[in-house]
Amino acid sequence: MVPADRLYHLPVGVGAVEAVALAHPASTAYLALFTHGRLRAGESVAVVGAGGNVGSAAVVMAVRAGARVIAVASGRDVSYVRSLGADHVVDYRSDDVAGQIRAVAPRGVDVYVDTSGRNDLDTAVDLLAGRGRIVVMAGLRTRPVLPVGPLYLMDRSVHGFAISHADTAQLADAARGINGLLLSGRLRPRATEVLPLSAAAEAHRRLGEGKVHGKLVLRVRG
Ligand SMILES: NC(=O)c1ccc[n+]([C@@H]2O[C@H](COP(=O)([O-])OP(=O)(O)OC[C@H]3O[C@@H](n4cnc5c(N)ncnc54)[C@H](OP(=O)(O)O)[C@@H]3O)[C@@H](O)[C@H]2O)c1
């Protein structure tokens, strides 16, 4: 049973598979940017892991919200992330990633969202503008160094969240934002492979091997 206050209307014309593939990562991106990162129009945001499920949704949402987006992504994802509207895209394997971000945001970024789980806070804090916000959500076992002086002397902050703790008002807010983008056709899952429920074990294995680029959706009925 799903509580009624956790059900949301899908816009007409949006397919179930598309919605299933997007709901979780896009809600996560929304919570990261707006609920926890408090991103506003005219601000700048660095999205780390921008080619991934959460990161790509974050790029689309931040662009739509009128923010300047600096994306850090895998080299193979650079043109995809650019096509989502990111203003600058940096290959995370290139030299001096922080220097490249600083070059395009010399006064610092207002929000820094790390979906990659790398959580290099030592670098991230220095990339923030005064009152800038870092949002962490991945990298369960990381134990990063936090440069405390540069953090508090500039009113900067670090916020972590897990979507499972989002309340119904926050989720409803995210659903509204996502539906608007679905309707306009701006938000689309990148690569969605549909498998029968009987392939659940194979799907888990592939996910565990880190070989899935996008989403696997299990279809319960033919
Ligand atoms: N806290 C929450 O509520 C919540 C909710 C949903 C998801 N999550 C977590 O969020 C994370 C992202 O999920 P996802 O579905 O978006 O995963 P994903 O599709 O695998 O995206 C992760 C992206 O990060 C990139 N990446 C890896 N190392 C990087 C680096 N050093 N710098 C920049 N980018 C790098 C990856 O590129 P490559 O392909 O080159 O590796 C990939 O594109 C997962 O850890 C997931 O568990 C948390």
The ligand as an SDF file (V2000), in Angstrom:
LIG
                    3D

 48 52  0  0  0  0  0  0  0  0999 V2000
   21.2880   10.3660   -0.6640 N   0  0  0  0  0  0  0  0  0  0  0  0
   20.2700    9.9840   -1.4010 C   0  0  0  0  0  0  0  0  0  0  0  0
   19.1070   10.1570   -1.0390 O   0  0  0  0  0  0  0  0  0  0  0  0
   20.5250    9.3370   -2.7350 C   0  0  0  0  0  0  0  0  0  0  0  0
   19.4600    9.1030   -3.6210 C   0  0  0  0  0  0  0  0  0  0  0  0
   19.7340    8.5580   -4.8770 C   0  0  0  0  0  0  0  0  0  0  0  0
   21.0560    8.2190   -5.2000 C   0  0  0  0  0  0  0  0  0  0  0  0
   22.0420    8.4030   -4.2780 N   0  0  0  0  0  0  0  0  0  0  0  0
   23.4400    8.0740   -4.5910 C   0  0  0  0  0  0  0  0  0  0  0  0
   23.8590    9.0310   -5.5440 O   0  0  0  0  0  0  0  0  0  0  0  0
   24.9240    8.4840   -6.2960 C   0  0  0  0  0  0  0  0  0  0  0  0
   24.6900    8.7840   -7.7600 C   0  0  0  0  0  0  0  0  0  0  0  0
   23.6460    7.9730   -8.2740 O   0  0  0  0  0  0  0  0  0  0  0  0
   23.4500    7.8440   -9.8480 P   0  0  0  0  0  0  0  0  0  0  0  0
   22.3270    6.9210  -10.0720 O   0  0  0  0  0  0  0  0  0  0  0  0
   23.4320    9.2070  -10.4510 O   0  0  0  0  0  0  0  0  0  0  0  0
   24.8350    7.1170  -10.2420 O   0  0  0  0  0  0  0  0  0  0  0  0
   25.5450    7.1280  -11.6490 P   0  0  0  0  0  0  0  0  0  0  0  0
   24.5260    7.2170  -12.7360 O   0  0  0  0  0  0  0  0  0  0  0  0
   26.5230    5.9960  -11.6370 O   0  0  0  0  0  0  0  0  0  0  0  0
   26.3460    8.5260  -11.6340 O   0  0  0  0  0  0  0  0  0  0  0  0
   27.5550    8.7450  -10.9970 C   0  0  0  0  0  0  0  0  0  0  0  0
   28.3950    9.5580  -11.9590 C   0  0  0  0  0  0  0  0  0  0  0  0
   29.5600   10.0310  -11.2800 O   0  0  0  0  0  0  0  0  0  0  0  0
   30.6080    9.9910  -12.2330 C   0  0  0  0  0  0  0  0  0  0  0  0
   31.9020   10.0430  -11.5290 N   0  0  0  0  0  0  0  0  0  0  0  0
   32.6460    9.0390  -11.0110 C   0  0  0  0  0  0  0  0  0  0  0  0
   33.7830    9.5340  -10.4580 N   0  0  0  0  0  0  0  0  0  0  0  0
   33.7230   10.8840  -10.6430 C   0  0  0  0  0  0  0  0  0  0  0  0
   34.6010   11.9480  -10.3030 C   0  0  0  0  0  0  0  0  0  0  0  0
   35.7700   11.7400   -9.6650 N   0  0  0  0  0  0  0  0  0  0  0  0
   34.2340   13.2100  -10.6310 N   0  0  0  0  0  0  0  0  0  0  0  0
   33.0710   13.4390  -11.2760 C   0  0  0  0  0  0  0  0  0  0  0  0
   32.2060   12.4710  -11.6480 N   0  0  0  0  0  0  0  0  0  0  0  0
   32.5380   11.2020  -11.3260 C   0  0  0  0  0  0  0  0  0  0  0  0
   30.3680    8.6890  -12.9570 C   0  0  0  0  0  0  0  0  0  0  0  0
   31.1070    8.6480  -14.1480 O   0  0  0  0  0  0  0  0  0  0  0  0
   31.7680    7.2550  -14.6630 P   0  0  0  0  0  0  0  0  0  0  0  0
   30.6660    6.6360  -15.4510 O   0  0  0  0  0  0  0  0  0  0  0  0
   32.9390    7.6810  -15.4620 O   0  0  0  0  0  0  0  0  0  0  0  0
   32.1580    6.4770  -13.4390 O   0  0  0  0  0  0  0  0  0  0  0  0
   28.8650    8.7430  -13.1540 C   0  0  0  0  0  0  0  0  0  0  0  0
   28.5100    9.4340  -14.3340 O   0  0  0  0  0  0  0  0  0  0  0  0
   24.9660    6.9880   -5.9480 C   0  0  0  0  0  0  0  0  0  0  0  0
   26.0530    6.7720   -5.0530 O   0  0  0  0  0  0  0  0  0  0  0  0
   23.6480    6.7380   -5.2560 C   0  0  0  0  0  0  0  0  0  0  0  0
   23.7450    5.6920   -4.3110 O   0  0  0  0  0  0  0  0  0  0  0  0
   21.8040    8.9630   -3.0730 C   0  0  0  0  0  0  0  0  0  0  0  0
  1  2  1  0
  2  3  2  0
  2  4  1  0
  4  5  1  0
  4 48  2  0
  5  6  2  0
  6  7  1  0
  7  8  2  0
  8  9  1  0
  8 48  1  0
  9 10  1  0
  9 46  1  0
 10 11  1  0
 11 12  1  0
 11 44  1  0
 12 13  1  0
 13 14  1  0
 14 15  2  0
 14 16  1  0
 14 17  1  0
 17 18  1  0
 18 19  2  0
 18 20  1  0
 18 21  1  0
 21 22  1  0
 22 23  1  0
 23 24  1  0
 23 42  1  0
 24 25  1  0
 25 26  1  0
 25 36  1  0
 26 27  1  0
 26 35  1  0
 27 28  2  0
 28 29  1  0
 29 30  1  0
 29 35  2  0
 30 31  1  0
 30 32  2  0
 32 33  1  0
 33 34  2  0
 34 35  1  0
 36 37  1  0
 36 42  1  0
 37 38  1  0
 38 39  2  0
 38 40  1  0
 38 41  1  0
 42 43  1  0
 44 45  1  0
 44 46  1  0
 46 47  1  0
M  CHG  2   8   1  16  -1
M  END
$$$$
